[in-house]
Amino acid sequence: MEELTSTLASSFSVSNIPNNPAAPHPRLAQYKAKSHDLAQSERRRQMLDRQKKQRQDVANLARRLAENDWENWSTEEEEDEEEMDYTQKRPKLYANQLMLSEWLVDVPGDLEEEWLMVACPVGRRNLLVAAKGTTKAYTKGGFCVNCFPSALPGGRKGKYSAKEYTILDTIFCEASRTFYVLDIMCWKGHPVYDSETDFRFYWLQTKLQEEPGVAEHSNTNPFVFVALKNTPCQRLSIQQRLAETFPYEVDGLLFFHKRTHYTFGSSPLVGWLKPHMLPDILGIPAPTITVVPAVETSVMDTTHENDQDYIDTMETGNTATKKKGRRRRKRGGLEKMEAEESTEPVVDEK
């Protein structure tokens, strides 16, 4: 009975999002879900036509995200709501700011020519905003889950100007303290929401390589930022990419149409597959993925995850001892060597 209940629970979904990755893949599910009126291929065509005719007010949106300035801001959803406390609405303002995928169901006829693949790590999807001397990570639901300094433009005090801010689409891997950057929406105050995928990916790789310190753990950059590699969708290219050694556990594969802009919410122009689905959907043999995690030997090894960890460490008596070295002081023409020891715990800046 429990097995039947589990099967039925995974086969039905109340979401009205077509080909929602939170549900089983429509072509591989044991029970077929109700199909939507329009095929995925048709919705792709309509979305590409729509984005040619309309432009988002991306400059204004990027500025508001960076400055946390939502005065006189309204959305269609909020216009119908009764007036409420501004602080209660704040999580909504950062919600739904990421471009999400659908299951890749209808294989595009131009897959090899017009699509790019990204192998994604297991982790938490975050909207990352670096502005006004600090860097904040938001969940898909709009809640701020971390605030820290970074080497990103606008992300560190003393190293930013009012016009410098950065907005990235990332996947956070806690074990390696790494933000893997999936996409770029704004860099140094220049929004690229309305740019096509192949340009955004090129800009992402270029800008992160040019920025010093983003790929290294330090007190002023406690998390590293790594741009995820994209690959053309030719059969051989996909096989070669998945035969490489990965520094992270691969969760799945995202397929991006080269001509799509960065839009919000679920998009038929972004497809999602698990590696084991490749034989059934694309006719590519299931890969054997090799993972060799990077070895971290940095100051971040001693960083406490939060204040409670620090308190727990103090209570158990596990304090780090650091020697301040020898100080030279001259008294009456004579040198006196004095060694000082301190039992203050070593805690890196967050």
PyMOL commands that set and color helices and strands:
alter all, ss='L'
color gray80, all
select helices_A, chain A and resi 2-11+40-53+58-67+76-79+86-93+111-114+197-210+235-242+275-281+299-302+307-315
alter helices_A, ss='H'
color red, helices_A
select strands_A, chain A and resi 99-103+115-121+124-131+134-138+144-148+165-173+178-187+190-191+224-227+230-232+245-246+250-257+265-273+290-291+322-331+334-342
alter strands_A, ss='S'
color yellow, strands_A
deselect
rebuild
show_as cartoon
